[in-house]
Amino acid sequence: MPPLPPEDKPVLIVSPYYPPEKGGLADHTYWLAMNLKDHFKVRVLTSKGQDESDDFQVFPAVYDWHDVDELFSQVLYLSKKCRVLWQYVPHMYGRGGVNRAIPQVVEMLAEAKVRQMMIAHEIFSPMGWVPNRAFYAVSQRNQWKKMTRYMERIGVSTQAWIDHRRGMNRFNQDAYEFCPSPSNIPFNEVGTRHRDEWKVDHGLTPETRIIGFFGGTGAGQLFSWVVDAWIDAQDNSFEVALVCIGPEQEYKPDSSLAPFYHSLGYLTADEVSRALQAVDIIALPFESGVSEKRTSFMAALQHGCAVVTSFGECSSDQLRASEAFVATDAGDRDAFIQAVNDLLVDNDRREQLTAKAKSFYADNFSWEIVARKIESWIRNPRLIN
């Protein structure tokens, strides 16, 4: 069935983060707009100083996201009675994830009959006993409840949060739906000898096997486990390198391992795609467990990587049942290290995971799926109780 023609009324995506800012949320906003533009006329409202685009309208117009009057007038003017789609992570909008202006603006827009939806990549921080963290956690919960009661749809990027009903607003529970965060890295076709050629270009022999790591060391990523697995892998009969894609790592190996350690820093999307297709394993352990919001994990699946990750409180039943990757318990460092090393020597298993990973991603998490989901939300209005 051919896609329906774009609707006349645009979608306004609201996000403080947008390129050239680096990071998953800025990239997600760009690719969200790119994948919606064939379904709707797309506008993006973002912070001053950000890029514009030839593919859709970008308004880098917001100076102060805490200014109720400024933000309300900007959104209301650009929405023109269309659909507003908020990108939401508490820390996008204020220090400690606290911004009292956002719930006020959402309520004012609702009173002006503006339809609003949200994609939530995080809901609120865990409670803590340190006074300032406790204040942030409580404040984030309050602003979440105030905002979400006015949302026609709330796309949550972690299925486990919906399964556990974490933070679901009792006034608007039917609004919640799963909406994964797809890969932000377009797939770049490479030749059959790409892996060997990439290794040689980076000072490695074709026989060297690579453990890859993609992303930063924050956000609950257990980079130290990856280093430990790499060091443990030196006992194999073949050379093993560690290649890090993303922010420059602070880790410095000793002199004997330095030739086999490459921290590549930020790369272009094309370079990331090529690097992902060159590694033998991607090691991505997460403290809270792998989930559908982890775009590094999604990019690895999309590129057919043999992934070793971890299961935890944020891991859904669908992920736990999948055979497209290898995962150990998030609290078991030794099991993770063993899993990396077992896969490193199992050539057949790595080849099997390549096809399974690509299929699992395409069938469940791709941008096409997300765009169709949001199109369905918009073309099928939902009344808020």
N, C-alpha and C positions, 0 to 999 in steps of 0.2 A: 504494500500500500504506500503510495507516494506521500511525502510529508505535506501537511497543510501549509498554505501560504503564510508568510509572516503577518502577525496582527498589526494593525495600525498603531494601537496604543503601545508605547515602549515599556520595557522593564528597566527600572532604575536600580542598579547595584550600588549599595553604600558600603564603602570600605576605606578606612584610613590608610591601609597598606596597598600599594600598587607599584609596579616597576617605575623607576629603576631601583626602588628598594628591593633588597635581596631577601630571600626566605620563602617558605612554603605558602604563607598567606597572601603575599603580594602576587606570587605566581599563580596561585589558585584563583584569585580575582580576575587576572588577565585571561586565563584559560576558560573560566566560567563564562566570561563575556564572549570570548571567541566561539564557544560552542553553543551559546544561546542566540547568536546573531542571525543564524539561518532560520530561527523559529520566531524571533521577535526583533523589533527595533530596540537596540540596547544602548543605555546610557550608564556611565559610571561616575559617581561622585566620590572624590577622594581628597587627600590632603594637598595643600599648596606645595608646589615644587615637584610634583610627580609628572610622569610623561603623559603625552597625549597619544592618540592612535588614529591611523587611517582606516581601521576596520570597523570602528564604532565610536560613538561620542564619549569622550572623557573630559570631565570637568574637575581639574585640580584646584578646587575653590575653597576648601574648608581650612581656616587658619587655626581655629580653636574648637576642638570637639567637646569642650565643656561649656561653650556658650550656647544656651538654649535658643535664644532668638536667632542667632546666626544659623545654627544647624537646622532649625525648623523652617526658616525662610528658604534656605537653599534646597532642602528636600521637597518642600511643598511646591516651589517654583518649577523644579525639574521633573517632578512626578506628573504634573498635569493630569491628575486623576488616574494615573496608570498604577502598575504594581511596583511596590518598593520591596527589594530583596536585600535584607541586612546580612552582611558577613559578620559573624560574631565569635569572638574570643574575648573574654573580659579584658585582658591586657592590651587589646588593640586600642582601647578607648581611654585608658587612664592609669596612673600610678597605682600599683597594687590591684589593678583590675577594677577600680572603683570610679564610676562616673555617674553622678546623679542626674546629669542633663539628659542622658540617653533615654531613660524611662519616661521622663517628662515629654520629650519630643515625640516618642512613640505614642503616648496617650493623646497629645495634641493632634497628631496626624490622624489617629483613629477618630477623634471627634470631628475632623474635617473630612471624614469618609474616604480616607486614603487606604487602599488595600495594602497590607503589609505581610511579608513572609520573612523567614530567617533560615540561614544555614549556620548551625552551631557546631564549631569545631572543638569547643570546650564549653562547659556549663558554669562551673565554679570550682574554686580550689578546695582541697580537703581542709577540714577543721584542724586547728592546731592550738597549742596552749601558749605559744609565744604571743604576747599582747597584740602586736601590730598584725601578725598573721591571722589571729582570731578575728580582729576587726575587719581585715580584708575579706576573709571567708564569709562572715555574716553579711557584710555589705554586698558582696557579689550575689549571694542568695536572694537578698531583698530586691536588687535590681533585676535579677533574672525573673522572679515572680511577677514583678510589675510590667516587664516588657512582654513576656510570653502570653499573658492573658489577652493581648490585643493582636496576636499573630494568627493569620488565617492558616498558615502551614509552618511547621517547624521541622526542618530537615536536620537530623542529628547524625553526625558522621561516624559515630561509634555505636554499633548495634547493641552491644552489651549494656550501654546506658539505658536504652529503651527496654531491654529485657529485664533489667533490674529496677526499672521505673525511677532511675536516679534523677531527682530534680524535676520530675514531671509535675506541671502545674495542675492542681486538682480542678481548676476552673476551665481548663482548655485541653484536656488529655487527648482528645481525638485529633488534635492538630499535629501530633508527633508522628514522623515517618523517618525511616532510615534513608540517609543520603550520603554515600561514601565520598571520600576525597580521592579522586583518581590521580594518576601520574601526571606531573607537570612537565615531563620530558618527552617530546615527540620521538617516536621510534625512527631511527636512521638506519636504512638498509646498508649492510656491509658485505664484503666478499667472504668467500669460504675460508680464506687464509687470514682473516682479520685478526684473530686472537694471537697467532704467532707473530704477525707483523707489528701489532701494538706492543707486544712484550719487547721485541727487539728495539723498537723506537724508544722505549723507556729503559734501556740498558739491561734488559733481562733476556735470558735464553728462552727459546720456544718451549723447552721442557720445564721451565719454572712454573709452578702452580701459584695462583694468586688468590689470597683471601681479600675480599673487598669490603670496605665499610663506606656507607653513604650517609652523610648528614653531619650534624654537630655533636658535641659531647654533652649537651644539656638535654632538657626535656625528657629526662628519664632514660636516656640511651646509655647502656652500660659498655662504654668504649673499652674500659679496662679489661673486661672479659674477652673482647676481641684480641687485644694485645696478648693476653695470657694464652689464648688458643693458638695464636701465631707463634709465640715462643715455644709452646709445647710441640708444634708441628715441625720444629727444626730437627727433631729426632728421626724424621722420615729419611728415606734414602734419596729423596729428590729435594731440590731447592724450593723454598716457599717464601713468597713475597707478601707484604701487606700494603695495599693501595687504599688510600683514604680520599674520597671525593667529597668536596664541600669545604666548610671553613677550615682554615689552617689549624692543625692540631698542636697542642702544647707538648705532646709526648716526644721525647728524643731517645731513640734506641742507642744501645752501646755500639762501639765501633765495628764489632763483628757482624752486627745485623743491619747497620746503616745502609749498605748497598742494596738491601732488599726491602727498604722502607721508602714509600713514596707518598707524601702528603701533597695532593695536587691542588688544594685550594678550590676556590670557586672557578667553575668552568662554564663555557657556553653550553646551551642545551644539547647542541650537536656533539660536543666533546664528551658530555656526560653519557649520552647514548652510546657512543663508541667505547667508552671506558667500561660501562656496564656489560657490554657484549664481549669484553676482553677478559674479565675476571672468571675464575673457575667457581668461586663460591662468594656469595654476599652474606656477611655475618651481621645481623641486626638484632641484638638482644635489647629488650625494653624492660625497665623495672616494673611497670604496671601491665606488661604483656602487649603483644602485637595487636593492633586494631586497624579498622578500615580508615582511620584518619591519618595513618602514617604514610605520607606520600613517598618516602624513600622505599618503603616496603612495596607500595603499589608500583613504583617505577621498576623495581627489581622483578616483580612478577611479569609486568608488561614486556620486559626485555628477555624473558625466559631464563632468568638467573636461577641457579641452585641456591635457595635461601635457607639459612639456619637462623631461627629466631627464638622467641620465648613466649609462652602462654602465661597470662595473669588475669587480674580482675577485669581488664578491658577487652579481653579476647572473647568473641562471640562463639556460640555453638557452631555456626557455619565455618568459621576459621578452624575451630578445634577438630572438625570432622574432615577437613580438607587433606588430600594427599598431594597437594601441589607444592609443598615445602616441608621442611623439617623444623620441629619446635620442641623445646624442653621446658620444664617448669621455670618460671621467672626467678624463683628463689634458689635454683640449683646451678651454681657456677660450674662445678665439675662436670655435670651432665652436658652443659652447653659446650664446654671445651672438647669433651669426648665426641659429641655429635659433629662438630666442625671437622675434627680429625678423621672420623669415620667416613664422612662424605668426601673429604679431600682425596682419599685413596680409592674410592668407589666410582670408577669412571662410568659404569653402566647406570648407576643410580642418578648421577648428575645429568646424564643424557635424558633419562626418563622424566626428570623434574622439569626440564626445559619445556617440553610440549605441554605438560600439565599446568605449569605456571602461566604460560601464555593463554591457554584456554580458560583457566579459572578467572584470570583478570578480565578477559574479553566478555565472558558470560555474566559477570557480576558487578564489575566496578568501573567500567570504562566511562569516558566523558559522554559518549553517545547515550549510555544508560541514564546518566545524571541529567543530561539535557532533556531527554524524553520524560523523565520524572517531573522536572520543573514545568515542562510544557503541559503535562497532565494537570498539575496543580492549578496552573493559570487558566486553562481552558475549562476546568471543572470547579467553579467557585465553591467555597465552603463557608457556610454561615457560622459565625462565632456565637456561642451561647452566652 
